[in-house]
Amino acid sequence: MSDVVENFQSQPDTGGHFGPYGGMFVPEVLVHPLQELQEAYAEALKDPSFLAELEELLREFVGRPTPLYFAKRMTEQLGGAKIYFKREDLCHTGAHKINNSLGQVLLAKRMGKTRIIAETGAGQHGVATATVCAMFGLECVVYMGEVDMERQALNVYRMRRLGAEVVGVTAGQKTLKDAISEAMRDWVTNIRDTHYIIGSALGAHPYPMMVRDFQSVIGREAREQILEKEGRLPDHLVACVGGGSNAIGLFYAFLNDEGVLMTGVEAGGLGSGLGEHAARFNGGKLGILQGTKTYVLQDDEGQISLTHSVSAGLDYAAIGPEHAWLKDLGRVEYTAIEDQEAVDALGAASRLEGILPALESSHGIAWAMRLAKEMTPDQIIVVNCSGRGDKDVQELAAWEARQAEAQA
Ligand SMILES: *Cc1c(COP(=O)(O)O)cnc(C)c1O
């Protein structure tokens, strides 16, 4: 981790600001606990035994390093740049989320916390957190909107099997945003013995920085692997962006490599109307949501708007503050892919490569496929395959049924 540890301090500033974004917009009672967390985290990073334990568990429990896989048939079919998949779908529990849950649970243990809370939308972060809690024998409570619980029944079952208590949230729209509010309420009440594991590069400082750091192993590995395989850096990196953790995880180790272009892909949903998508850079405005200042999809009165994506993991009204900053700096470009094109990319990866990616990851793959065609065979794209698609088969079947109906 050492070279990246140095960069840890470069962004954000001590108040957690990435340029005008980020910060710590929380109720008074949370200011001190967040500062404690910040200090504990800074100390942990200086402790070789903490880093060694993290590294060992990433290897033995998560299954790292994940491969950097050359998608040969996809590359040949498109006839342009070489496409490599960073295989985060091969992480234990099926997505990159466990890199962060593991790091944070180690930190919680170090801080003497005995109880872990989390919130989850699609259930992937809940499953990853329930998994690491089981491994350490920690109490785990996961908040989840009741609508999401119905949509993601399989993951609810997995979490309960792993010993977590899943609490259904009935407030508001009964989805992720409401689950986050409940988790915050719990944290305020039980701050003494409880750590709150946020699942993406979101929330108040130090979460966006900390989650990024724990996910940055993705890019460190990919950088080493591409140098080994190709003897040079890639021309372009691509990743889907929900809160932004798998994307910043891939990008971070390359930010200083000027020749490496980067694109973050948001959920274009069904179209560009407010409520039809989750592309915060395509209609979002500066606002504050759940502790951080960033681009937020909201109406003219500042009410958080509904969002839509075929992939639950990209379906959120705010984007991580560091991405807002990277966009302003022009270091990363952001774009959007609509539902149908993501579903098509999932089909292409499955048929051509024998890899059934998550619907979230398929947004990135769809963009990589577009890019590859415009590039030359001596160029290289690395796309983050952030998770596997097993969790999505029900959603896919429903999608296909709706298509068939519309055509009939
Ligand atoms: C949760 C999730 C995402 C979106 O979250 P980020 O924090 O933006 O990475 C993307 N892919 C998969 C497979 C997920 O589970």
Boltz pocket constraint, residues with backbone or C-beta under 6 A from the ligand:
constraints:
  - pocket:
      binder: B
      contacts: [[A, 94], [A, 95], [A, 96], [A, 97], [A, 124], [A, 125], [A, 199], [A, 200], [A, 201], [A, 240], [A, 241], [A, 242], [A, 243], [A, 244], [A, 245], [A, 246], [A, 247], [A, 313], [A, 314], [A, 358], [A, 360], [A, 361], [A, 386], [A, 387], [A, 388]]
      max_distance: 6.0
